[in-house]
Every structure is written in structure tokens, then in C-alpha cells.
Amino acid sequence: MADTGGLKSSFELAMERLRKKDSDAGVTTRPMTDEQKAAIAEVRSVYDAKIAEQDILQQSAMKHLAGADPAEAEEVSRRFRRERERLASERDTKVESLRQG
């Protein structure tokens, strides 16, 4: 954002404060390389597909449990939810490690 000398938005002011705070703390930022961006996109694509697969498997399992014990259906739903959360966490960890370099 170029400093035009005019009024700044709250966002611009907040970003300036954060950049100053980071520089005071010795935090540096560097832009991601094209290779990093491609690798992150690939990781996201793979994990989004795995999460979509879990959604489809859950829908199928729930259809087979139609009319079954509600507690059993809740347990199946909870297991699928936990697996999706694990996949999302794994994806986020890999993306962060790719960002770091």
C-alpha cells in the first residue's frame, strides 16, 4: 500500500502497527516461492479430496443406519467428524511446514 499522505483506513493502521511490532520483535517475512505455492496447492487438493471422501462415506453409513439406534448413528457421526478434523489438522500442519520453508 503506497503512502499517499491521505487518511488511512483502520485496516492500514492496524497492519502498520503489526509490521512495526514484528520488526521490533525481529520477525521477518519473505514471500513464498512459486514452488512453495504449488506444493501448498497440491497438499490442499489432496486433503480436500480425502475430506470429501469422508463426507461421502459418512452419508453412505448414515443411510445404512436409517432407523437404527440413534446412539449408534451419533457414534458413527462422531467418528467421521473426528477423522475429518484429523485430516484438516494434518493438512494445516503440512501447509505450515511448507510455508516455513
Wavefront OBJ file of the C-alpha trace (Angstrom):
o trace
v 0.000 0.000 0.000
v 1.519 3.248 -1.073
v 1.580 6.076 1.396
v -0.301 8.853 -0.357
v -0.297 11.110 2.676
v -4.081 10.948 2.920
v -6.256 9.386 5.532
v -5.634 5.728 6.222
v -8.227 3.090 6.907
v -8.359 1.246 10.205
v -7.024 -1.804 8.402
v -3.995 0.059 7.067
v -3.247 1.498 10.505
v -3.565 -1.923 12.141
v -1.280 -3.500 9.539
v 1.333 -0.804 10.102
v 1.226 -1.423 13.852
v 1.582 -5.178 13.322
v 4.507 -4.740 10.914
v 6.238 -2.427 13.407
v 5.602 -4.868 16.252
v 7.008 -7.734 14.138
v 10.095 -5.750 13.143
v 10.698 -4.751 16.775
v 10.478 -8.439 17.731
v 12.879 -9.430 14.954
v 10.280 -11.290 12.905
v 10.963 -11.209 9.200
v 8.660 -12.160 6.383
v 9.592 -13.348 2.958
v 7.315 -14.020 0.031
v 6.603 -17.627 -0.860
v 8.237 -19.104 -3.922
v 6.221 -20.480 -6.808
v 7.343 -23.966 -5.771
v 6.005 -23.432 -2.256
v 2.700 -22.149 -3.623
v 2.385 -25.169 -5.932
v 3.236 -27.602 -3.132
v 0.702 -25.977 -0.805
v -1.967 -26.123 -3.507
v -1.201 -29.826 -4.030
v -1.411 -30.604 -0.308
v -4.708 -28.744 -0.014
v -6.097 -30.532 -3.061
v -5.154 -33.978 -1.738
v -6.552 -33.329 1.734
v -9.718 -31.671 0.427
v -10.306 -34.836 -1.627
v -9.760 -37.016 1.447
v -12.186 -34.893 3.467
v -14.763 -35.071 0.661
v -14.332 -38.856 0.621
v -15.054 -38.938 4.360
v -18.216 -36.897 3.787
v -19.413 -39.375 1.160
v -18.585 -42.353 3.382
v -20.473 -40.753 6.261
v -23.543 -40.118 4.111
v -23.484 -43.746 2.982
v -23.062 -45.049 6.527
v -25.888 -42.860 7.777
v -28.216 -44.183 5.044
v -27.475 -47.740 6.171
v -28.173 -46.743 9.764
v -31.537 -45.152 8.951
v -33.979 -46.366 11.559
v -31.178 -47.778 13.701
v -30.358 -46.834 17.256
v -29.826 -43.045 17.458
v -26.862 -43.551 19.796
v -25.165 -45.753 17.201
v -25.804 -43.172 14.479
v -24.330 -40.458 16.721
v -21.243 -42.585 17.375
v -20.706 -43.127 13.635
v -21.165 -39.415 13.024
v -18.684 -38.591 15.800
v -16.048 -40.946 14.364
v -16.343 -39.395 10.906
v -16.202 -35.886 12.377
v -13.063 -36.801 14.322
v -11.444 -38.223 11.163
v -12.257 -35.061 9.177
v -10.767 -32.939 11.964
v -7.624 -35.106 11.970
v -7.257 -34.738 8.205
v -7.771 -30.967 8.387
v -5.199 -30.687 11.171
v -2.711 -32.810 9.235
v -3.289 -30.650 6.139
v -2.756 -27.433 8.096
v 0.451 -28.786 9.654
v 1.865 -29.718 6.247
v 0.887 -26.365 4.740
v 2.562 -24.507 7.601
v 5.746 -26.550 7.246
v 5.813 -25.764 3.513
v 5.369 -22.065 4.264
v 8.283 -22.112 6.684
v 10.475 -23.317 4.010
l 1 2 3 4 5 6 7 8 9 10 11 12 13 14 15 16 17 18 19 20 21 22 23 24 25 26 27 28 29 30 31 32 33 34 35 36 37 38 39 40 41 42 43 44 45 46 47 48 49 50 51 52 53 54 55 56 57 58 59 60 61 62 63 64 65 66 67 68 69 70 71 72 73 74 75 76 77 78 79 80 81 82 83 84 85 86 87 88 89 90 91 92 93 94 95 96 97 98 99 100 101
